[in-house]
Amino acid sequence: MEPADPSGTRSDREIFGTWKRCYGLRRMRWRGLAKATAQVHLTAIAYNLKRTMNILAARA
């Protein structure tokens, strides 16, 4: 695994690994490029919302 970036950002590998492990992106739920793209976009939205809530909770 790559060392943590001092700026606090995560590498693409870590993010996609989290998506695969926690959000079920090992398989696509729907067939077709448009639907698979929608699934990835929804996963990104869920990941960012959860991350935002964790950042805001840490500040409080």
C-alpha positions as a Markdown table, in Angstrom:
| # | Residue | x | y | z |
|---|---|---|---|---|
| 1 | Met | 0.0 | 0.0 | 0.0 |
| 2 | Glu | 1.2 | 3.5 | -0.8 |
| 3 | Pro | 2.2 | 5.8 | 2.1 |
| 4 | Ala | -0.4 | 8.4 | 3.1 |
| 5 | Asp | -0.1 | 11.7 | 1.4 |
| 6 | Pro | 0.9 | 14.5 | 3.8 |
| 7 | Ser | -1.7 | 16.9 | 2.2 |
| 8 | Gly | -4.5 | 14.6 | 3.4 |
| 9 | Thr | -5.7 | 13.5 | 0.0 |
| 10 | Arg | -6.2 | 9.9 | -0.9 |
| 11 | Ser | -5.0 | 8.1 | -4.0 |
| 12 | Asp | -7.3 | 6.9 | -6.6 |
| 13 | Arg | -6.4 | 3.3 | -5.7 |
| 14 | Glu | -7.6 | 3.8 | -2.1 |
| 15 | Ile | -10.9 | 5.4 | -3.2 |
| 16 | Phe | -11.7 | 2.7 | -5.8 |
| 17 | Gly | -10.8 | 0.0 | -3.3 |
| 18 | Thr | -13.2 | 1.5 | -0.8 |
| 19 | Trp | -15.9 | 1.6 | -3.4 |
| 20 | Lys | -15.3 | -2.0 | -4.3 |
| 21 | Arg | -15.1 | -3.2 | -0.7 |
| 22 | Cys | -17.9 | -1.1 | 0.9 |
| 23 | Tyr | -20.2 | 0.0 | -1.9 |
| 24 | Gly | -20.4 | -3.2 | -3.9 |
| 25 | Leu | -18.6 | -2.2 | -7.1 |
| 26 | Arg | -17.1 | -5.6 | -7.5 |
| 27 | Arg | -20.0 | -6.2 | -9.9 |
| 28 | Met | -22.2 | -3.9 | -11.8 |
| 29 | Arg | -25.9 | -4.1 | -10.7 |
| 30 | Trp | -27.2 | -3.1 | -14.2 |
| 31 | Arg | -26.2 | -3.9 | -17.7 |
| 32 | Gly | -25.2 | -1.3 | -20.3 |
| 33 | Leu | -22.7 | 1.5 | -20.2 |
| 34 | Ala | -25.2 | 4.2 | -19.3 |
| 35 | Lys | -26.6 | 2.3 | -16.4 |
| 36 | Ala | -23.1 | 1.2 | -15.2 |
| 37 | Thr | -22.0 | 4.9 | -15.4 |
| 38 | Ala | -25.0 | 5.9 | -13.3 |
| 39 | Gln | -24.1 | 3.3 | -10.7 |
| 40 | Val | -20.6 | 4.6 | -10.4 |
| 41 | His | -21.9 | 8.2 | -10.2 |
| 42 | Leu | -24.3 | 7.2 | -7.4 |
| 43 | Thr | -21.5 | 5.5 | -5.6 |
| 44 | Ala | -19.3 | 8.6 | -5.8 |
| 45 | Ile | -22.2 | 10.7 | -4.5 |
| 46 | Ala | -22.7 | 8.4 | -1.5 |
| 47 | Tyr | -19.0 | 8.2 | -0.8 |
| 48 | Asn | -18.6 | 12.0 | -0.9 |
| 49 | Leu | -21.7 | 12.6 | 1.3 |
| 50 | Lys | -20.4 | 10.1 | 3.9 |
| 51 | Arg | -16.9 | 11.7 | 3.8 |
| 52 | Thr | -18.3 | 15.2 | 4.1 |
| 53 | Met | -20.3 | 14.2 | 7.2 |
| 54 | Asn | -17.2 | 12.6 | 8.8 |
| 55 | Ile | -15.1 | 15.8 | 8.1 |
| 56 | Leu | -17.8 | 18.0 | 9.5 |
| 57 | Ala | -18.2 | 15.8 | 12.6 |
| 58 | Ala | -14.5 | 15.9 | 13.2 |
| 59 | Arg | -14.5 | 19.7 | 13.2 |
| 60 | Ala | -17.3 | 20.0 | 15.7 |
